[in-house]
Each structure stands twice: as structure tokens, then as C-alpha cells.
Amino acid sequence: MGLKQTIKSLDAFPRAEEHLLQKTQTGAFVSVVGLVIMATLFLHELRYYLSTYTVHQMSVDLKRGETLPIHINMTFPSLPCDVLSVDAIDMSGKHEVDLDTNIWKLRLNSHGQIIGTEYLSDLVEKEHVDHKHDHDHDKEKDHPHIHGFDQAAENLVKKVKQALEEAQGCRVYGVLDVQRVAGNFHISVHGLNIFVAQMIFGGSKHVNVSHMIHDLSFGPKYPGIHNPLDGTVRILRDTSGTFKYYIKIVPTEYKYISKAVLPTNQFSVTEYFSPMTDSDRSWPAVYFLYDLSPITVTIKEERRSFLHFITRLCAVLGGTFAVTGMLDRWMFRFLEALTKPKRRTR
């Protein structure tokens, strides 16, 4: 008998007899409120447990010999599609003019509505020795045959002038696959013969390279990625010049909870605008000059452990139960003190 009594004395949850328990309306109200709170907190903890979080790791980039995809989607509201070209140059000396790697141009009217589609199909590739689209005028004088107009050039001038009068614009979108080395790509009127461009615009200061960047990325998107140039709008009024975006690309791998790996790239950017002057012999353009970081960022999705979920759940539900019990006792004593008749003093 002594052993049983000793064991019973260790009971941390003593129970009162049924006839000594008293149920009240305030107790029922506190119980219902406590149950609602516990159910809400349980659902919140369950959602927190089922959600994933990301862990970032850094390592040296060991990739070699791969291509770099450049996704572009831009609108030029003041330049017709016939004069725009997409050119790319990299540090290896490779120079590509009017690229055709899945690039489309959409002709827009003055209200931004699509009125025609063009697929870039003319690819000119050459080794880059001295990249100058605006040729030296003295050299042109020594070779007068290079600026001879043919019927196609005259038709192009008439077509573009009519498009400028109608305030046509152009939307350029698609994917460039370039070598995984530092370089640049730019969108400009550099694909035109210098004399054709002069006939159309009457000088480089009249080329308006206002643009809107809807999307610029260097690979597929993953959850939470932020491309800093998306939504950029640069509108020029009564002036012209060259925009240069200096981009630092950070190779990135995103590992999903399912173990699937998505190779892509993040980037940071700084911007510079150079207005045209009377002494400038270059033509306005929008440049994107990029370089690659030697560091790879690995982003890994992970899920919290079940033990962690149980620990938080016990703490939250137990704390709520204890607080509602204290609140019930306080309310009961307060109401008892109000309703208890006061003793008469003699």
C-alpha cells in the first residue's frame, strides 16, 4: 500500500470528483474561444510545416563550353521595325549582326497595337576586327560606289519615312544564344547603310531610341527571382543618345524539393545614358554589356522536419490551453466577487 500511495503522489494531474465540478456560462464562452484559437493556430502551423524555405550556397563556377541564353522582350515606340537590328559581340571576337536565333519583330501602330510580324532571317557573322557601324566619311569618298542607291534602298527609305509619319513602333522579343563569355548585345539602326540612315533620319540626333523593357533575363525563371530591368521605361523627348546597361551575371542553380535542378542566371545592373552632341559620329543605340561572375549560387528548397512541427504544435496548443484556463478562473472569481452578498458589520 505504501508503494501505491507513493506512486499516486507523483500524479501531476489530480482530478476532482464529479460532484465538485461546476460548469458556468463564462467557462463555456472561454472554452469556445480557446478552441477557435487553437484550431486557427493548428492550421497556421500545418501550413508553415508544409511550406518550403530556401537555403543559399556559393561555390566556384566550373562550367565551361556552354551557351548563355538571353531572353529579350522590348518595345521601341518611336522606331519602325525596318530599321532595327539586334547585334551581338563577345570577347572571343565573334560578331553577329541582325541575329536570327529565334528573334521576332512586331510592328506596332501609334496606339501600341500589333499590325504586322517579322521574323529575323538574315544572319551575318564575321570576325570582329574593328566594330564601327558609322564608317569614316573620308573612306566613303575614296570609294564612292559603296553609297550607290538601288531600287531596294529607295523603297526602304520611302517605307520607313511613311512608317515614321504614322508613328509606328516595334516590339522585339525572342532568345539569343551566345557564348558563355563576356560581351554585349545591342539594338539599334546599325544594320542600315550609313547613307540610307542619313536619308531616313537626316542625322543621328533625330534617332529616338526610347524603349520599354518588358522582360530581360539570362535563363528560365525560378520562384522568387527578381530581374531588375523588367518594367524599365526610358522615354526621350527632344533629344537623343545612347543607353548602356552594365550587367553582372551570377550563374545560379535552383534545386526543387523534388530534387529537380534548374540551371539559370541572376544579374545586377547599372545604367548610363550618353546624350548625342554635334561632334558625335556614332548613332544612338541601346547597349547591354554583360560579364559573368566566377561564383555560382545554389538555391535549395528544403522542408522543416516533422519533429520541429510537433514541437511547435505542442507549444502553441499547450500555451493556448493554459492561458484560457487562467482566464476562466479569473472571470469566475471576478463574477463570484460581484454576486457574493456583503457581510454586515456591527
C-alpha positions in Angstrom: 0.0 0.0 0.0 2.8 2.4 0.8 4.3 2.0 -2.7 0.9 2.7 -4.4 0.5 5.8 -2.3 4.0 7.0 -3.3 3.2 6.5 -7.0 -0.1 8.3 -6.7 1.7 11.3 -5.0 3.7 11.7 -8.2 0.5 12.4 -10.2 0.9 15.9 -11.8 -2.8 15.9 -13.0 -5.0 15.3 -9.9 -8.7 15.1 -10.7 -11.5 16.5 -8.7 -14.7 14.4 -8.0 -17.5 14.9 -10.5 -19.9 16.5 -8.0 -17.3 19.1 -7.1 -17.0 20.4 -10.6 -19.1 23.5 -11.6 -19.9 24.5 -15.2 -20.6 28.1 -16.0 -21.6 30.2 -19.0 -18.4 32.2 -18.8 -16.4 28.9 -18.8 -18.3 27.7 -21.9 -17.6 31.0 -23.7 -13.9 30.9 -22.8 -13.7 27.3 -23.9 -15.3 28.0 -27.3 -12.9 31.0 -27.9 -10.0 28.8 -26.9 -11.0 26.0 -29.3 -11.3 28.5 -32.1 -7.9 30.0 -31.4 -6.3 26.5 -31.1 -7.9 25.4 -34.4 -6.6 28.6 -36.2 -3.1 28.2 -34.8 -3.1 24.5 -35.7 -3.9 25.3 -39.4 -1.3 28.0 -39.4 1.4 25.6 -38.1 0.3 23.0 -40.5 0.6 25.4 -43.5 4.0 26.5 -42.1 5.2 22.9 -41.9 4.0 22.0 -45.5 5.7 25.2 -47.0 9.3 25.1 -48.1 12.1 27.5 -47.5 15.3 28.1 -49.4 19.0 27.8 -48.4 21.7 29.7 -50.4 25.1 28.3 -51.0 28.0 29.6 -53.0 30.8 27.9 -54.9 33.2 28.4 -57.7 31.7 28.2 -61.2 33.2 25.3 -63.0 31.0 25.3 -66.2 32.8 25.6 -69.5 31.8 25.5 -73.1 28.1 26.2 -72.6 25.9 28.8 -74.3 24.2 31.7 -72.5 20.5 32.2 -73.3 19.4 35.8 -73.4 15.6 36.4 -73.3 14.6 39.8 -74.5 11.2 41.5 -74.9 11.4 45.2 -75.6 9.3 47.9 -77.3 10.7 50.8 -79.3 7.7 53.2 -79.7 9.5 55.6 -82.0 11.4 53.4 -84.4 9.9 51.2 -87.1 10.9 47.5 -87.3 12.5 48.0 -90.7 15.4 50.0 -89.2 16.0 48.0 -86.0 18.6 45.3 -85.8 19.9 43.1 -83.0 23.7 42.7 -82.9 26.0 40.7 -80.6 29.7 40.8 -79.9 31.7 38.7 -77.4 35.3 38.8 -76.1 36.3 35.9 -78.4 35.9 38.3 -81.4 32.7 36.8 -82.7 30.4 39.5 -84.2 26.9 38.7 -85.2 24.7 41.3 -87.0 20.9 41.1 -87.3 20.7 37.8 -85.3 18.1 35.2 -86.4 18.2 33.0 -83.3 14.5 33.0 -82.5 14.1 36.8 -82.7 10.7 38.3 -83.7 9.8 41.9 -84.5 6.2 43.0 -84.2 5.1 46.2 -86.0 3.1 48.5 -83.8 0.8 51.4 -84.7 0.8 54.7 -82.7 -1.5 53.1 -80.1 0.8 50.2 -79.5 -1.4 47.7 -81.3 0.2 44.9 -83.4 -0.2 45.5 -87.2 2.4 43.1 -88.5 5.0 40.4 -87.7 8.5 39.9 -89.0 11.0 37.1 -88.3 14.7 38.0 -88.5 16.1 35.6 -91.0 19.3 37.3 -92.3 22.3 36.4 -90.3 25.7 38.0 -91.0 28.5 36.6 -89.0 32.1 37.8 -89.2 35.2 38.0 -87.0 35.2 41.3 -85.2 38.2 43.4 -86.0 37.1 47.0 -85.5 33.3 47.3 -84.8 32.2 50.6 -86.2 28.8 51.0 -87.8 29.3 54.6 -88.6 32.0 54.5 -91.3 34.6 57.1 -91.8 33.4 59.7 -94.3 36.8 60.2 -95.9 36.9 56.5 -96.6 33.5 56.7 -98.2 34.7 59.4 -100.5 37.6 57.2 -101.6 35.0 54.5 -102.5 32.0 56.3 -104.0 30.5 53.1 -105.2 29.5 52.0 -101.7 26.8 54.5 -101.4 25.1 53.9 -104.7 21.4 53.6 -104.2 19.5 50.8 -105.8 15.8 50.4 -106.1 15.5 48.4 -102.9 17.2 51.1 -100.9 14.9 53.8 -102.3 11.9 51.6 -101.5 13.2 51.1 -98.0 13.6 54.9 -97.4 10.1 55.6 -98.6 8.7 52.8 -96.5 10.4 53.9 -93.3 9.6 57.5 -93.8 5.9 56.6 -94.2 6.2 54.5 -91.0 7.7 57.4 -89.1 4.9 59.7 -90.3 2.4 57.2 -89.0 4.3 57.0 -85.6 4.9 53.3 -85.9 6.9 51.4 -83.3 8.4 48.0 -82.9 8.4 45.2 -80.4 11.5 42.9 -80.4 11.3 39.7 -78.5 12.9 36.3 -78.6 16.0 34.4 -77.4 19.7 35.0 -78.2 22.1 32.0 -77.7 25.6 33.4 -77.2 28.8 32.0 -76.0 29.3 31.9 -72.2 31.9 34.7 -72.2 31.8 38.4 -71.6 30.3 40.5 -74.4 27.5 42.8 -75.3 24.4 42.9 -77.5 22.6 46.0 -78.7 19.5 47.0 -80.5 20.0 49.9 -82.9 19.8 51.2 -86.5 23.4 50.0 -87.1 22.2 47.4 -89.6 21.4 50.2 -92.1 23.8 51.5 -94.7 25.1 54.9 -93.4 23.7 56.8 -96.4 20.3 55.1 -96.1 20.2 56.0 -92.4 21.1 59.6 -93.3 18.4 59.8 -95.9 15.8 58.5 -93.4 16.6 60.4 -90.3 18.6 63.4 -91.5 21.3 62.8 -88.9 21.9 60.7 -85.8 20.4 63.3 -83.4 16.9 62.5 -84.9 17.1 58.8 -84.0 14.8 58.3 -80.9 15.8 55.1 -79.0 13.1 55.4 -76.4 12.3 52.0 -75.1 10.4 49.8 -72.7 11.9 46.6 -71.3 9.2 44.1 -70.6 11.5 41.2 -69.9 15.2 40.7 -69.9 16.6 37.5 -68.4 19.5 35.1 -68.8 17.7 31.8 -68.4 14.5 30.3 -67.1 12.8 31.9 -64.1 12.5 30.2 -60.7 10.3 31.1 -57.7 11.3 34.4 -56.1 13.6 35.6 -58.9 13.8 39.3 -59.5 15.1 40.7 -62.8 15.9 44.3 -62.1 15.3 45.6 -65.6 11.8 44.2 -66.0 9.3 47.1 -66.4 12.0 49.7 -67.2 10.8 52.6 -69.2 13.1 55.2 -70.8 11.4 57.9 -73.0 13.4 60.6 -74.7 11.8 63.9 -75.7 13.5 66.4 -78.0 16.9 64.7 -77.5 18.7 61.5 -78.5 21.6 59.4 -77.2 22.9 56.0 -76.3 21.8 53.9 -73.3 24.2 51.5 -71.8 23.3 48.8 -69.2 26.2 47.2 -67.5 25.2 43.8 -66.3 26.9 41.4 -63.9 25.6 37.9 -64.4 25.6 35.4 -61.5 25.3 31.7 -62.5 22.5 30.1 -60.4 21.2 26.6 -59.8 17.8 26.2 -58.3 17.1 22.8 -56.7 13.5 22.0 -56.1 12.2 19.9 -53.2 11.6 17.1 -55.8 15.4 17.0 -56.5 15.0 18.6 -60.0 17.7 21.1 -60.8 17.1 24.3 -62.9 20.2 26.0 -64.2 19.7 29.7 -64.8 21.3 33.1 -64.0 20.6 36.1 -61.9 22.1 39.6 -62.6 22.6 43.0 -61.2 22.8 46.2 -63.4 23.9 49.8 -63.5 22.7 52.2 -66.1 24.4 55.0 -68.1 23.0 57.5 -70.7 25.2 59.4 -73.1 23.3 62.2 -74.9 24.2 62.9 -78.5 26.2 66.0 -79.4 27.0 67.7 -82.7 30.5 66.3 -82.7 29.4 62.7 -82.3 29.8 60.5 -85.3 28.2 57.4 -83.8 24.5 56.5 -84.0 22.2 56.1 -80.9 21.6 52.6 -79.6 20.7 50.6 -76.6 23.6 48.5 -75.3 23.6 45.6 -72.8 27.2 44.9 -71.8 27.5 41.8 -69.7 30.1 39.9 -67.7 29.9 36.7 -65.8 30.7 36.2 -62.1 33.1 33.3 -61.2 30.8 32.4 -58.3 27.8 30.1 -58.7 24.9 30.5 -56.3 22.9 27.3 -55.4 19.4 27.8 -54.1 17.9 24.7 -52.5 14.4 24.2 -51.4 14.0 22.4 -48.0 11.1 21.4 -45.8 11.0 21.6 -42.0 11.2 18.3 -40.0 8.2 16.6 -38.5 9.7 16.8 -35.1 10.0 20.5 -35.4 6.3 20.7 -36.4 5.3 18.6 -33.4 7.4 20.7 -31.0 5.9 24.0 -32.2 2.4 22.5 -32.2 2.6 21.4 -28.6 4.0 24.7 -27.5 1.2 26.7 -29.3 -1.7 24.5 -28.3 -0.4 24.0 -24.7 0.1 27.7 -24.2 -3.3 28.5 -25.5 -4.9 25.9 -23.2 -3.1 27.3 -20.2 -4.0 30.9 -21.0 -7.7 30.1 -21.5 -7.7 28.2 -18.2 -6.2 31.1 -16.3 -8.7 33.5 -18.0 -11.6 31.2 -17.0 -10.5 31.2 -13.3 -10.1 34.9 -13.2 -13.5 35.5 -14.7 -15.1 33.0 -12.4 -13.6 34.7 -9.3 -14.4 38.2 -10.5 -18.1 37.3 -11.1 -18.2 35.4 -7.8 -16.9 38.5 -6.0 -19.6 40.7 -7.6 -22.5 38.4 -6.8 -21.5 37.4 -3.3 -23.5 39.3 -0.7 -21.5 41.6 1.5 -21.4 40.8 5.3 -23.0 43.4 7.6 -20.7 44.9 10.0 -22.0 45.7 13.6 
